[in-house]
Amino acid sequence: MNTADQTVNALGSTSASFSSSLTPVYTLGTIYNIDEKWSVSAAVAYLPIKTTATFNGPGATAPVNYPVTTTGEAKLNTTDYVIRLGYRF
C-alpha cells in the first residue's frame, strides 16, 4: 500500500458496495452433427456489465474524523467462448 498518498490513507480500511443491475447476455452459437452419435457445438457470449461502486473510508483522523465516501462506475465488457463435443447415447 502506498501510505505516502493521502487518498490511499483516507480510503484505507474501506468497505465497498456495488449496485445490482440486470445485464443482457448476447449469445451466438451453432451445432454441427458429425453423424447420428457425435456433434460439435460452438458459442460466443458477450456481457456488457456496468455497475456503480461505492467506497467508504475513515478519512482524516486529525483533528476531527471526517469519513470519506466516493462513488464511481465499473464497466466490464466480457466475452465468453465455448466449444463442446457431444455424444448421443
Buried (B, 14 or more C-beta within 10 A) or exposed (E): EEEEEEEEBBBBEBEEEEEEEEEEEEEEEEEEEEEEEEBEBEBEBEBEEEBEEBBBBBBBEEEEEEEBEEEEEEEEEEEEEEEEEEEEE
